[in-house]
């Protein structure tokens, strides 16, 4: 009941002053000596394969150090268990594992450079050719398959669906009301960035996700 009593009251945000004054430090604000910057290039199609990657214009950018794609990464990323298997991965798709495109916005290249601007410019100069296929964007799309919830995890059960309209029609009491709430935008100030530093065989990672423990354990499993 104590939490309910807080509804409608003005509660101060402990991080509010830092954010409005620009003093809040995010993952990308971490001061590091001689950092290398990474910028992602993502897929322009939702399904298909990469036919060609022309890196020539990108590699001409001053300060570019390397361009990582499926051609030089492949199976180098160690696959581990998914969340549903007791692990820490949220997807079976390993980054830069092959030329296969599984979804829109999939990472197709990682550019490494001496500055953020050089990394971004290089990523924008990459010329990537695709062999597009018809994506499955809905449950009824060609090629889409339905997987029972109980087959994904022992903790899940398939929902039982009844006749909602009949149940409402036969209800002894009915409430008919209209509720409205203000528009809510999920627009955090911090972008999804990560800073990493190796020192004396120890890796320190600064990142802004909510799954701090999962990331820590997942990285240890990947790199261990």
N, C-alpha and C positions, 0 to 999 in steps of 0.2 A: 504493500500500500504506500510505502514511502516513495517509490518510484512514480506511482500514479499522481501523488501530490505535487510532483515537480512539473506536471503538464500545465502550460500556460504561464509559468513563472519565468522571469528573466534571469538566466544563469550565465555568469561570466565565462568566457572561453579562456582557458589557461594559455593557449597558444595565440590568442587573438592579437595581442599587442605586437608580438614578434612578426606576425604575418603582415599586418598593416604598415609596419615600419620597415619592412624589408630585411629584418634581422634573422628571420627563420632560415635555417640551413637545411637544404634538401640534399638528396644523394649526389646530385651533380655539382653541388657547391663544395664538395670535399676537396681541400687543397692537397694536391699530389705533385711530387717532383717529376718533371719531364713526362707528363702523361701521354698516352696514345689514345686518340679518339676513335670511336666506332660509330658508324651510321648505317642504318638498315635500308636495303632496297627491298621492296615488297611486290608481290605479284599483281599484275594488272588484270588477270583473269581469275575465274572462280574454280575452274577445273581444266585439266589438260596436261601438257608437258612443255618443258623449255626446249625449244629447237636450237637456239643459238644465243650466246652471250658475247657481245662485242665490247671488250674492255679498253680498246685502244684510246678512245677519247677520254675515258676516265683516268687511265694511267698517265696521261699527259698533264694532269693537274699537279702543280708543284706541292710537294709535301705528302703526297699519297705514299703509303708504305706497302700495302697489300690489299688484295681483293679476295675474299673468301666466298666460294660458291660450292655447289655440289661436286664440281670437278676436282677440287683439291681438299674437300672435307669428307664427303661420302659417308663411310661407316665409322669415322673417327669419333663421333659422339656416342658414348656408351649408353645403350638402352637399359633402363632399370624398370622397376615395377610401377604400375599405375596406382592412383589413390585407391581404386576399388580392389586392388590386390595387396593393399597394405604398404604401398610404396609412396612416392612423392611426385610422380609425374602426372600431369593433367591431360596428356595427349600421347597417342602412340606414334605421332609424327615427329621424327627426330629432325632437328634443323639442318638444312643443307645436305640431307641424306641422299637425294636423287633428283632427277629432273622432273619428277611427278609433282603436279600442282593439285592440292586437295581442297583448297579454299581461297577465297579472295583475301588479299593482304598477307598471304604466306611469305615468310622471309625467303628471298631468293639469293641475296648476297649481303655480305657484311664488309663494309669498307673501313680500313684502318688508315689513319693519317695523323700527321703531326698537329693538326688543328681541327676543331669542329667544322669550320667553314670548308676546309679542304675535303674532309670526309663527306660532307653533305653534297658539295659540288661534284665530287667523283661519282657518288651514287646516282645523281641526277643525269650524269652523262652516260651511264651504262645503257647500251642498246640491247634489249632483250626481246627475242622473237619467240612467240608461243605457238603451239598447235592446240588450239582451244577445243574443248569438248563440252557437251551439254551438262551443266551442273545440276545437282539435285538440291533444289532450294526449298523443298517442302516435303511433307510426308507422302504426298501423292505423286512426286516427281519420278520419272523413269529411273530405275536403278536404286531407288531408296528402299531400304528394308526396315521393318519394324522389329525391334528387339524387346522382348519382355523384360520388365524391370527386375523380376526375380532371377533372370539369367545374367544380369549385370553384377549384382551383389546379393549375398544371402540376407543382407539387412533390408532389402527392398521387397515390396509386395506390389503385385499388379492391382491398380485401383479398380474398384467395382463401380460401374456406371449404371445408374438407374434412370427412371423417368422423372426428371426434375419438374416438368410442367404438370404432370399428373399429381405429383406430391404437393405442389403448391396449390393446385386447384382443390385438393381434398383437405388442406390444412384448416384446422378450426380457427386459427388466428392468422391474419395476414397483415403485414406491414408494407405500405407502399410509400416510399419517401425518396427524395433526391438529396444526395450528399455531394458536396464540392470541396476540393482542397486546392490550395495554391499550387502553381506549377513548380515542380522540383527538377532541377538540373544536376546531373551527376558530373560536375565540372570541377574536379579538384585543382588546386593551384599547382601542385607538383606534377610534373610530367613523369612518365615512366622512364626513369634513367637509373643507371647503375654505375658505381665507381668501385674499382677493385685495386688492391695493392698487395704485392708480394714483398715480404720482408723476413729474412732469416728462415725460410721454409714455411712461413705462416701466411695464409691468404686472409685478408680482411675485405669484407664486402659491405658496401653501403647501398641499400636499395629501398624502394618505397612501397613495396607490396604489403598486404595484410598478413601474409603467411610467412612470417619471419622464421619460425621454427622449422616449417616444412622446407623452406629454401635452404636453410643451413644444413639440415640433414640430407636433403637431396643433392646439394653440391658435394658434401662429404662422400656420399655414395658414388657420385659420378667421377670424382677425382681420386678416390681412394683405391 
